[in-house]
Amino acid sequence: MTTHGFTLTAEGPFDFGASLRFVEEWPATSVLPSDGRALRFAYCAESDWLPIGVTVTGVRGGVSVATTRAAGPGIRGEVARILSLDVDGAGFAKLGEADPVLGDLQRRRPGLRPVCFWSPWEAACWAMIVQRSSMITASRIKQRIAERYGAPVTVDGRTYAAFPPPVTLLEAGGLGLPAQKEEWVRGLARAALDGLLTAEHLRSLGPEEALAELRGLPGVGPFSAGLILIRGAGAPDAFPGDEPRLFAILREVYGLPEDAPPAAYRRLADSWRPYRSWASFLFRASTYGAMDP
């Protein structure tokens, strides 16, 4: 099979090995078995909603990417977003110099950047599936949906079903979800096809505006909105307004009172601008591990 290749260069500290270790334990993604050297995945590219297989390996200063079909600027940008290589991270380390708590975390996880869902659409579907469900159960349901409705893609000799594009799930039934969740997924599919649930659109808005718009979508609450914007669209400087597990971590490491209001967490996060998403990701990934969505 013919493959197409390109490279992505990191601006600022980046450790592909740290990204790979994170993804290997993260059940929300659709990752093929890893050999410890490459990240392999298949998805429907947001640029055209057609399936594509991707293999990423680390090289000095960035990554080398091989794709199963020609990768134009849209797909290149998507892979960069997935690995947070579309953001200049040179200033992130400086935040740790001013914030010893964050700085200690950076030293323990050097070069780890947020690893995103393949698209905001897939992130939104995961947010619906995992609601009131265990991570393991949700991962199995997501995989069954991909196998039933997704297109097969061969990546390095292994065949995998990419999670289906929104047009496929627009009228699909029998997703293995409660009726209300299936209706929400169809609503999200309409939003994606209308261009609202896309990285390009969400990143064009200010973080607060984007979060508010996402909360207006069917079934999307504050936690899901933050997940879609931060881990779906890859927005580097957003702070979730209501995320109890993150708040609990911050209370512990910063010594905040148990009854600290949400405004106290927002004030704390203001010192992380313009990398609020990155700092939040680092706290969650380091404390709870990659099993946390």
Rosetta silent file (secondary structure, phi, psi, omega in degrees, C-alpha in Angstrom):
SEQUENCE: MTTHGFTLTAEGPFDFGASLRFVEEWPATSVLPSDGRALRFAYCAESDWLPIGVTVTGVRGGVSVATTRAAGPGIRGEVARILSLDVDGAGFAKLGEADPVLGDLQRRRPGLRPVCFWSPWEAACWAMIVQRSSMITASRIKQRIAERYGAPVTVDGRTYAAFPPPVTLLEAGGLGLPAQKEEWVRGLARAALDGLLTAEHLRSLGPEEALAELRGLPGVGPFSAGLILIRGAGAPDAFPGDEPRLFAILREVYGLPEDAPPAAYRRLADSWRPYRSWASFLFRASTYGAMDP
SCORE:     score description
SCORE:     0.000 S_00000001
   1 L     0.000  133.839  178.485    0.000    0.000    0.000 S_00000001
   2 L   -71.913  134.967  175.676    1.288    3.458   -0.921 S_00000001
   3 L  -119.302  159.433 -178.957    1.856    5.767    2.008 S_00000001
   4 E  -123.574  140.955 -173.746    2.385    9.507    2.132 S_00000001
   5 E  -130.367  155.784  173.222    4.666   11.232    4.574 S_00000001
   6 E  -159.322  167.717  178.191    5.434   14.572    6.178 S_00000001
   7 E  -120.222  153.170  174.912    7.087   15.895    9.312 S_00000001
   8 E  -124.943  132.284 -177.902    5.881   18.222   12.050 S_00000001
   9 E  -105.149  135.686  179.661    8.305   20.307   14.078 S_00000001
  10 L   -85.978  136.258  170.641    7.667   21.254   17.694 S_00000001
  11 L   -99.799  110.497 -175.848    8.095   24.819   18.867 S_00000001
  12 L    96.750  176.962 -177.347    9.194   24.524   22.485 S_00000001
  13 L   -58.436  137.172  177.389    9.668   21.396   24.635 S_00000001
  14 L  -157.497  132.678  178.090    8.018   18.232   23.306 S_00000001
  15 L  -126.197  104.021 -179.817    8.501   14.563   24.125 S_00000001
  16 H   -61.963  -34.928  178.480    6.746   12.198   21.728 S_00000001
  17 H   -59.081  -38.517  177.605    7.518    9.286   24.032 S_00000001
  18 H   -65.636  -39.674  177.231    5.497   10.946   26.794 S_00000001
  19 H   -63.434  -42.629 -178.855    2.580   11.390   24.381 S_00000001
  20 H   -63.883  -42.673  179.135    2.800    7.754   23.328 S_00000001
  21 H   -63.555  -37.750  178.128    2.786    6.507   26.912 S_00000001
  22 H   -62.832  -49.484 -175.185   -0.275    8.616   27.636 S_00000001
  23 H   -66.980  -33.112 -178.837   -2.230    7.347   24.632 S_00000001
  24 H   -60.442  -23.865 -178.438   -1.359    3.706   25.256 S_00000001
  25 L  -107.941    6.541 -172.511   -3.395    3.864   28.479 S_00000001
  26 L  -102.314  104.029 -172.890   -6.197    6.131   27.238 S_00000001
  27 L   -73.324  -12.320 -178.253   -9.304    4.074   26.345 S_00000001
  28 L   -71.915  -21.915 -178.910  -11.202    6.953   24.767 S_00000001
  29 L   -86.444  170.790  178.887   -9.011    6.838   21.669 S_00000001
  30 L  -114.019   77.500 -171.781   -9.082    4.290   18.871 S_00000001
  31 E  -106.892  135.342  174.557   -5.466    3.191   18.918 S_00000001
  32 L   -74.130  160.072  179.997   -4.028    0.068   17.352 S_00000001
  33 L   -51.961  134.545 -175.278   -1.712   -2.069   19.507 S_00000001
  34 L   -96.004  145.892  173.440    1.520   -0.168   20.114 S_00000001
  35 L   -98.820   10.855  179.554    5.043   -1.455   19.742 S_00000001
  36 L    83.841    0.010 -178.225    6.258    1.307   22.034 S_00000001
  37 L  -122.982  -24.957 -174.150    7.695    3.349   19.168 S_00000001
  38 E  -131.921  149.674  172.222    4.769    4.509   17.030 S_00000001
  39 E  -103.875  120.211 -178.892    1.281    5.924   17.471 S_00000001
  40 E  -119.518  133.674  177.454   -1.145    4.391   14.983 S_00000001
  41 E  -155.634  159.832  177.203   -4.749    5.429   14.554 S_00000001
  42 E  -129.030  139.488 -178.936   -7.548    5.603   12.014 S_00000001
  43 E  -158.698  172.647  174.851  -10.231    8.258   11.908 S_00000001
  44 E   -97.106  113.035 -174.502  -12.455   10.260    9.577 S_00000001
  45 L   -62.188  132.039 -178.570  -10.595   13.453    8.774 S_00000001
  46 L   -64.051  -24.954 -177.598  -12.572   16.552    9.621 S_00000001
  47 L   -66.880  -27.177  179.583  -11.309   18.235    6.459 S_00000001
  48 L  -147.144   -0.839  179.694  -13.365   15.907    4.237 S_00000001
  49 L    61.972   21.212  174.847  -14.894   13.267    6.589 S_00000001
  50 L   -98.170  148.672 -176.766  -13.154   10.475    4.668 S_00000001
  51 E   -70.478  148.488  178.996  -11.290    7.716    6.542 S_00000001
  52 E  -151.594  143.952  174.667   -7.534    7.839    6.853 S_00000001
  53 E  -103.967  143.520 -174.890   -4.896    5.821    8.672 S_00000001
  54 E  -133.706  136.355  172.018   -2.015    7.556   10.427 S_00000001
  55 E  -123.807  126.034 -178.845    1.310    6.357   11.815 S_00000001
  56 E  -119.582  130.204  173.989    3.350    8.781   13.930 S_00000001
  57 E  -127.506  153.208 -178.876    6.931    8.211   15.055 S_00000001
  58 E   -81.116  139.866  172.042    9.218   10.491   16.973 S_00000001
  59 E  -132.869  166.610 -179.202   12.122   12.306   15.319 S_00000001
  60 L   -58.733  120.750  177.136   14.489   14.911   16.663 S_00000001
  61 L    82.987    5.996 -179.795   12.514   18.084   17.300 S_00000001
  62 E   169.481 -139.906 -178.129    9.106   16.685   16.345 S_00000001
  63 E  -140.017  156.287  170.893    7.436   13.760   14.614 S_00000001
  64 E  -107.695  134.846 -173.793    7.373   11.937   11.309 S_00000001
  65 E  -123.408  131.560  173.259    3.899   11.143    9.972 S_00000001
  66 E  -118.711  134.708 -178.299    2.833    8.534    7.391 S_00000001
  67 E  -125.096  156.108 -176.939   -0.746    8.486    6.081 S_00000001
  68 L   -82.132   -8.101  172.242   -2.698    6.019    3.973 S_00000001
  69 L  -145.413  167.002 -175.412   -3.773    8.729    1.541 S_00000001
  70 L   -56.473  135.247 -176.504   -2.409   12.068    0.436 S_00000001
  71 L  -108.772  105.789  175.449   -2.313   14.558    3.277 S_00000001
  72 L   -81.273 -173.082 -179.503   -3.116   18.116    2.293 S_00000001
  73 H   -56.788  -34.021 -179.300   -2.895   21.113    4.613 S_00000001
  74 H   -62.981  -48.615 -179.266   -6.151   20.148    6.315 S_00000001
  75 H   -69.332  -39.119  175.972   -4.965   16.715    7.425 S_00000001
  76 H   -57.712  -43.207  178.749   -1.526   18.031    8.344 S_00000001
  77 H   -65.266  -35.889  179.769   -3.208   20.587   10.548 S_00000001
  78 H   -67.057  -43.652  178.817   -5.407   17.938   12.141 S_00000001
  79 H   -64.412  -39.450  177.036   -2.469   15.714   13.072 S_00000001
  80 H   -61.751  -41.888  178.715   -0.654   18.744   14.471 S_00000001
  81 H   -64.219  -43.025 -178.221   -3.735   19.600   16.550 S_00000001
  82 H   -56.686  -37.636 -177.836   -4.075   16.033   17.822 S_00000001
  83 L   -98.621    6.815 -177.482   -0.521   16.187   19.205 S_00000001
  84 L    58.104   32.835  175.778   -0.733   19.877   20.221 S_00000001
  85 L   -94.246    3.396  176.286    2.047   20.662   17.769 S_00000001
  86 L   -90.601    6.272 -178.062    0.017   23.475   16.241 S_00000001
  87 L  -122.736  135.756  174.075    0.831   25.646   19.271 S_00000001
  88 L   -73.794  110.701 -176.125    4.134   27.336   20.113 S_00000001
  89 L   -96.075   11.893 -175.993    4.899   25.825   23.509 S_00000001
  90 L   -60.625  -32.942 -176.915    8.079   27.784   24.216 S_00000001
  91 L   -82.842   -9.037 -175.790    6.350   29.923   26.824 S_00000001
  92 H   -65.950  -40.626 -179.188    4.817   27.031   28.751 S_00000001
  93 H   -62.428  -32.499 -179.051    7.988   26.246   30.691 S_00000001
  94 H   -64.783  -27.966  177.456    8.198   29.851   31.858 S_00000001
  95 H   -62.447  -36.891  179.741    4.897   29.444   33.668 S_00000001
  96 H   -67.786  -24.123  177.071    6.514   26.808   35.849 S_00000001
  97 H   -69.580  -33.359 -179.554    9.204   29.257   36.870 S_00000001
  98 H   -88.965  -21.593 -177.896    6.556   31.547   38.357 S_00000001
  99 L  -122.447   98.608 -175.749    4.360   28.734   39.735 S_00000001
 100 H   -59.318  -32.418 -179.601    6.425   26.169   41.717 S_00000001
 101 H   -66.355  -48.611  177.207    3.548   23.676   41.859 S_00000001
 102 H   -65.548  -39.204  179.949    3.150   23.648   38.098 S_00000001
 103 H   -60.547  -39.695  177.533    6.909   23.750   37.672 S_00000001
 104 H   -63.612  -38.706  178.710    7.336   20.583   39.722 S_00000001
 105 H   -65.396  -40.975  178.748    4.747   18.876   37.539 S_00000001
 106 H   -63.525  -36.972  179.293    6.556   19.960   34.379 S_00000001
 107 H   -69.198  -30.682  179.065    9.819   18.535   35.673 S_00000001
 108 H   -81.586  -23.365  178.185    8.133   15.201   36.373 S_00000001
 109 L  -127.724   59.697 -174.910    6.438   15.103   32.946 S_00000001
 110 L   -62.822  131.721  174.507    8.887   16.993   30.708 S_00000001
 111 L    79.006    3.900  178.805    7.658   17.645   27.200 S_00000001
 112 L   -80.588  121.999  175.542    4.172   16.181   27.699 S_00000001
 113 L  -112.533  160.342  177.212    1.584   18.123   25.718 S_00000001
 114 L   -56.915  134.973  171.853   -2.162   17.458   25.540 S_00000001
 115 L  -103.646  123.178 -171.347   -3.061   14.565   23.264 S_00000001
 116 L   -99.207  165.053  168.794   -6.424   15.296   21.686 S_00000001
 117 L   -63.173  160.658 -178.198   -9.265   13.279   20.262 S_00000001
 118 L   -64.342  -26.331  177.323   -9.059   12.819   16.523 S_00000001
 119 L  -159.578  157.265  172.998  -11.826   15.412   16.084 S_00000001
 120 H   -58.488  -33.598  178.232  -14.266   17.482   18.183 S_00000001
 121 H   -60.085  -48.214 -179.638  -17.013   15.305   16.661 S_00000001
 122 H   -67.909  -35.323  176.793  -15.472   12.127   18.065 S_00000001
 123 H   -63.088  -41.264 -179.191  -14.817   13.882   21.390 S_00000001
 124 H   -66.520  -41.107  177.728  -18.470   14.920   21.592 S_00000001
 125 H   -63.523  -41.756  176.870  -19.674   11.394   20.855 S_00000001
 126 H   -60.495  -42.133  179.710  -17.362   10.037   23.540 S_00000001
 127 H   -59.649  -36.902  178.066  -18.740   12.595   25.996 S_00000001
 128 H   -70.774  -45.413 -175.582  -22.254   11.327   25.266 S_00000001
 129 H   -63.742  -40.464 -172.694  -21.317    7.636   25.468 S_00000001
 130 H   -81.479  -11.925  179.027  -19.387    7.909   28.724 S_00000001
 131 L   -58.171  126.319  178.520  -22.080    9.843   30.597 S_00000001
 132 L    55.414   34.795  179.393  -23.237    7.732   33.567 S_00000001
 133 L  -141.345  157.733  176.022  -21.139    4.842   32.289 S_00000001
 134 L   -77.316  157.890  179.180  -17.784    3.325   33.174 S_00000001
 135 H   -59.981  -41.601 -177.402  -14.774    4.057   31.002 S_00000001
 136 H   -65.745  -46.832  179.077  -14.438    0.397   30.031 S_00000001
 137 H   -62.090  -44.791 -179.506  -18.097    0.006   29.062 S_00000001
 138 H   -62.376  -39.857  179.725  -18.076    3.272   27.126 S_00000001
 139 H   -63.413  -39.459  179.274  -14.922    2.266   25.264 S_00000001
 140 H   -66.840  -41.041  178.931  -16.517   -1.028   24.209 S_00000001
 141 H   -63.798  -44.590  179.166  -19.680    0.705   22.982 S_00000001
 142 H   -59.925  -40.711  179.525  -17.639    3.223   21.004 S_00000001
 143 H   -66.425  -39.689  178.528  -15.663    0.386   19.439 S_00000001
 144 H   -64.913  -38.754  176.984  -18.850   -1.495   18.485 S_00000001
 145 H   -61.831  -42.600  178.878  -20.250    1.624   16.809 S_00000001
 146 H   -62.933  -42.604 -178.101  -17.020    1.953   14.820 S_00000001
 147 H   -68.688  -33.021 -178.496  -17.107   -1.690   13.774 S_00000001
 148 H   -81.007  -40.150 -172.335  -20.760   -1.519   12.708 S_00000001
 149 H  -115.112  -12.554 -175.810  -20.809    1.861   10.963 S_00000001
 150 L   -86.013  165.997  179.173  -17.180    2.836   10.397 S_00000001
 151 L   -92.340  139.826  177.693  -14.975    2.254    7.363 S_00000001
 152 E   -72.883  135.819  178.493  -12.126   -0.283    7.554 S_00000001
 153 E  -131.523  132.092  178.352   -8.670    1.245    7.296 S_00000001
 154 E   -96.919  122.147 -179.152   -5.423   -0.722    7.074 S_00000001
 155 E  -123.242  114.976  179.328   -2.555    0.815    9.043 S_00000001
 156 L    51.240   43.877  176.186    0.836   -0.931    8.898 S_00000001
 157 L    84.318   -2.379  177.991   -0.788   -4.233    7.995 S_00000001
 158 E  -111.907  136.764 -179.119   -3.536   -4.042   10.631 S_00000001
 159 E   -98.509  133.698 -178.469   -7.168   -3.354    9.730 S_00000001
 160 E  -139.475  148.634  177.396   -9.220   -1.078   11.929 S_00000001
 161 E   -94.649  116.225  178.192  -12.672    0.513   11.684 S_00000001
 162 L   -69.563  145.991  176.229  -12.517    4.283   11.964 S_00000001
 163 L   -59.675  134.696 -171.051  -15.228    5.910   14.071 S_00000001
 164 L   -65.484  152.924  177.110  -17.964    6.896   11.585 S_00000001
 165 L   -73.967  166.033 -176.201  -18.401   10.445   10.279 S_00000001
 166 H   -59.870  -35.402 -177.903  -21.437   12.512   11.327 S_00000001
 167 H   -62.532  -30.216 -178.781  -23.376   11.886    8.111 S_00000001
 168 H   -71.618  -36.028 -176.898  -23.342    8.146    8.855 S_00000001
 169 H   -93.370    1.098 -177.830  -24.798    8.514   12.346 S_00000001
 170 L   -59.974  -38.481 -179.578  -27.310   11.179   11.391 S_00000001
 171 L  -120.060    8.625 -175.687  -30.053    8.595   10.877 S_00000001
 172 L   -73.673  144.429  172.634  -28.417    5.550   12.436 S_00000001
 173 L  -123.361  179.884  177.551  -30.153    3.562   15.119 S_00000001
 174 L    65.159   38.941  179.911  -29.134    0.621   17.216 S_00000001
 175 L   -80.743   -5.583 -177.033  -26.024    2.286   18.581 S_00000001
 176 L    81.927   19.329 -179.671  -26.327    0.368   21.823 S_00000001
 177 L  -117.211  158.871  172.426  -27.175    3.542   23.718 S_00000001
 178 L   -57.850  154.235 -175.427  -30.305    4.676   25.547 S_00000001
 179 H   -55.575  -39.582 -179.493  -32.820    6.413   23.269 S_00000001
 180 H   -64.204  -41.756  178.825  -32.019    9.834   24.735 S_00000001
 181 H   -66.491  -38.324  179.190  -28.286    9.445   24.077 S_00000001
 182 H   -64.159  -38.119  177.316  -28.907    8.265   20.517 S_00000001
 183 H   -65.769  -38.441  176.559  -31.016   11.371   19.912 S_00000001
 184 H   -62.562  -42.823  179.567  -28.193   13.508   21.313 S_00000001
 185 H   -60.779  -41.181  177.672  -25.684   11.857   18.971 S_00000001
 186 H   -63.851  -37.837  176.694  -27.916   12.659   15.998 S_00000001
 187 H   -65.397  -38.763  177.146  -28.110   16.275   17.167 S_00000001
 188 H   -66.418  -36.401  177.482  -24.334   16.406   17.440 S_00000001
 189 H   -61.912  -41.700  178.049  -24.055   14.971   13.934 S_00000001
 190 H   -62.769  -41.274  179.935  -26.212   17.801   12.612 S_00000001
 191 H   -64.551  -39.177  178.889  -24.036   20.341   14.422 S_00000001
 192 H   -66.087  -42.902 -179.742  -20.863   18.824   12.950 S_00000001
 193 H   -68.266  -26.943  176.841  -22.289   18.842    9.414 S_00000001
 194 L   -80.848   -2.942  178.303  -23.355   22.466    9.916 S_00000001
 195 L    86.582    5.384 -178.441  -19.751   23.329   10.759 S_00000001
 196 L   -83.146  -34.961 -176.391  -20.424   24.172   14.397 S_00000001
 197 L  -100.703   57.303  179.798  -18.757   21.129   15.935 S_00000001
 198 L  -130.667  153.714 -179.910  -15.441   21.531   14.154 S_00000001
 199 H   -62.749  -40.780 -178.879  -12.003   22.543   15.347 S_00000001
 200 H   -58.533  -46.406 -178.554  -11.828   25.397   12.853 S_00000001
 201 H   -68.724  -48.480 -175.040  -15.046   26.956   14.118 S_00000001
 202 H   -65.450  -36.208  179.165  -14.458   26.387   17.829 S_00000001
 203 H   -75.295  -15.458  177.950  -10.872   27.690   17.675 S_00000001
 204 H   -79.058  -14.223 -179.114  -12.107   30.826   15.865 S_00000001
 205 L   -97.924  159.842  169.591  -14.094   31.810   18.970 S_00000001
 206 L   -67.912  153.713 -176.089  -12.897   33.028   22.321 S_00000001
 207 H   -54.950  -45.599 -177.956  -12.814   30.222   24.924 S_00000001
 208 H   -66.067  -39.758  178.517  -15.806   31.457   26.901 S_00000001
 209 H   -65.022  -41.349 -179.752  -17.865   31.998   23.751 S_00000001
 210 H   -64.688  -43.699  179.285  -16.945   28.542   22.472 S_00000001
 211 H   -62.350  -40.891  179.321  -17.862   26.881   25.784 S_00000001
 212 H   -64.850  -40.435  179.427  -21.197   28.702   25.836 S_00000001
 213 H   -65.624  -41.294  178.943  -21.958   27.653   22.266 S_00000001
 214 H   -63.884  -38.406  179.614  -21.093   24.038   23.028 S_00000001
 215 H   -65.696  -14.991  176.692  -23.371   24.028   26.071 S_00000001
 216 L   -84.857   -5.880  178.732  -26.201   24.881   23.712 S_00000001
 217 L   -82.613  155.474 -175.858  -25.771   21.587   21.845 S_00000001
 218 L   -60.921  126.031  175.043  -27.957   18.587   22.740 S_00000001
 219 L    78.309    2.099 -175.831  -26.789   16.715   25.828 S_00000001
 220 L   -96.850  112.266  175.296  -23.701   18.887   26.320 S_00000001
 221 L   -98.315 -171.832 -177.962  -23.182   20.137   29.876 S_00000001
 222 H   -58.277  -43.565 -178.906  -20.271   22.101   31.355 S_00000001
 223 H   -65.233  -47.059 -179.663  -17.956   19.088   31.671 S_00000001
 224 H   -62.655  -38.666  179.497  -18.655   17.824   28.146 S_00000001
 225 H   -60.929  -44.358  178.493  -18.219   21.333   26.705 S_00000001
 226 H   -63.740  -41.277  178.625  -14.783   21.604   28.297 S_00000001
 227 H   -60.793  -45.283 -177.457  -13.800   18.151   27.040 S_00000001
 228 H   -65.965  -43.714 -176.806  -14.859   18.953   23.477 S_00000001
 229 H   -71.122  -44.331 -173.415  -13.122   22.336   23.362 S_00000001
 230 H   -81.562  -49.837 -174.321   -9.905   21.341   25.135 S_00000001
 231 H   -98.110   -9.560  176.273   -9.385   17.727   24.115 S_00000001
 232 H   -98.704  -59.892 -179.729  -11.419   17.814   20.895 S_00000001
 233 L   -80.308  -16.450  179.068  -10.640   21.160   19.283 S_00000001
 234 L    73.821   25.129  178.431   -7.283   21.409   21.051 S_00000001
 235 L   -62.301  123.599 -172.874   -7.853   24.962   22.293 S_00000001
 236 L   -80.002  -17.075 -172.313   -4.697   25.728   24.309 S_00000001
 237 L  -130.798   56.531  175.003   -6.062   28.397   26.600 S_00000001
 238 L  -120.981  150.653  177.341   -9.456   27.346   27.942 S_00000001
 239 L  -128.624  122.798 -178.282  -10.383   26.515   31.509 S_00000001
 240 L   -63.697  134.783 -176.487  -13.382   24.287   32.270 S_00000001
 241 L   -78.401  -20.455 -176.238  -15.897   26.081   34.428 S_00000001
 242 L  -149.779   91.041  179.626  -17.177   23.021   36.259 S_00000001
 243 L  -137.424   89.785 -172.216  -14.902   19.995   36.545 S_00000001
 244 H   -53.944  -39.306 -177.373  -15.072   18.514   40.060 S_00000001
 245 H   -68.310  -39.725  176.081  -12.143   16.128   39.637 S_00000001
 246 H   -65.386  -42.687  179.444   -9.807   18.849   38.418 S_00000001
 247 H   -60.467  -38.615  179.619  -10.991   21.140   41.199 S_00000001
 248 H   -64.311  -39.958  177.761  -10.250   18.414   43.748 S_00000001
 249 H   -62.385  -46.762 -177.439   -6.701   18.059   42.415 S_00000001
 250 H   -66.105  -36.132  176.368   -6.125   21.805   42.576 S_00000001
 251 H   -59.111  -43.863 -176.643   -7.518   22.012   46.108 S_00000001
 252 H   -68.368  -48.489 -172.746   -5.031   19.399   47.244 S_00000001
 253 H   -78.666  -25.873  179.856   -1.893   20.674   45.542 S_00000001
 254 H  -103.894   -1.936  177.980   -2.550   24.388   46.144 S_00000001
 255 L    68.735   34.308  178.218   -4.111   24.034   49.602 S_00000001
 256 L   -77.999  151.269  178.622   -7.416   25.637   48.666 S_00000001
 257 L   -66.460  154.762 -178.103  -10.314   25.347   51.125 S_00000001
 258 L   -59.306  -33.121 -177.096  -12.898   22.626   50.589 S_00000001
 259 L   -97.009   22.396  179.574  -15.617   25.224   49.979 S_00000001
 260 L   -59.499  130.712 -179.639  -13.592   27.259   47.460 S_00000001
 261 L   -76.285  162.680  178.660  -15.983   28.696   44.834 S_00000001
 262 H   -54.147  -32.453 -179.573  -15.437   28.178   41.088 S_00000001
 263 H   -61.104  -30.786  179.848  -14.161   31.755   40.863 S_00000001
 264 H   -66.704  -37.715  178.326  -11.172   30.772   43.030 S_00000001
 265 H   -70.801  -37.341  178.226  -10.126   28.119   40.522 S_00000001
 266 H   -65.197  -39.598  178.139  -10.544   30.529   37.631 S_00000001
 267 H   -64.218  -40.712  177.652   -8.326   33.078   39.380 S_00000001
 268 H   -61.203  -44.963 -177.802   -5.698   30.410   39.935 S_00000001
 269 H   -69.011  -22.834  179.597   -5.858   29.367   36.285 S_00000001
 270 H   -58.508  -28.847 -179.652   -5.507   32.954   35.106 S_00000001
 271 L   -73.399  -10.617 -179.860   -1.804   32.740   35.965 S_00000001
 272 L   -93.713   -3.526  179.618   -1.442   29.929   33.401 S_00000001
 273 L   -56.937  143.440   -0.065   -2.526   32.040   30.414 S_00000001
 274 L   -96.171   36.997 -179.100   -2.128   31.455   27.492 S_00000001
 275 L  -127.827   38.838 -177.169   -1.758   27.741   28.338 S_00000001
 276 H   -60.716  -38.266  178.590   -4.644   27.112   30.733 S_00000001
 277 H   -64.607  -42.724 -177.991   -5.677   23.959   28.859 S_00000001
 278 H   -63.664  -44.556  179.928   -2.148   22.585   28.911 S_00000001
 279 H   -64.220  -43.614  179.270   -1.704   23.157   32.631 S_00000001
 280 H   -61.263  -43.298  178.372   -5.090   21.596   33.425 S_00000001
 281 H   -59.344  -43.188 -177.446   -4.249   18.584   31.267 S_00000001
 282 H   -64.470  -40.893  177.407   -0.939   18.123   33.042 S_00000001
 283 H   -63.896  -44.548 -177.330   -2.554   18.159   36.472 S_00000001
 284 H   -68.845  -43.807 -177.484   -5.224   15.670   35.459 S_00000001
 285 H   -66.270  -36.618 -176.045   -2.869   13.351   33.570 S_00000001
 286 H   -79.978  -29.262 -176.045   -0.275   13.296   36.351 S_00000001
 287 H   -90.546  -46.735 -177.601   -2.652   12.826   39.272 S_00000001
 288 H   -98.983  -15.876 -178.153   -5.302   10.520   37.916 S_00000001
 289 L    84.858  174.897 -174.283   -3.384    9.052   34.995 S_00000001
 290 L   -70.220  -11.406 -179.706   -4.497    8.561   31.458 S_00000001
 291 L   -71.213  -12.964  179.427   -7.545    6.535   32.486 S_00000001
 292 L   -81.404  136.024 -176.006   -9.302    9.777   33.294 S_00000001
 293 L   -73.239    0.000    0.000  -11.322   11.111   30.330 S_00000001
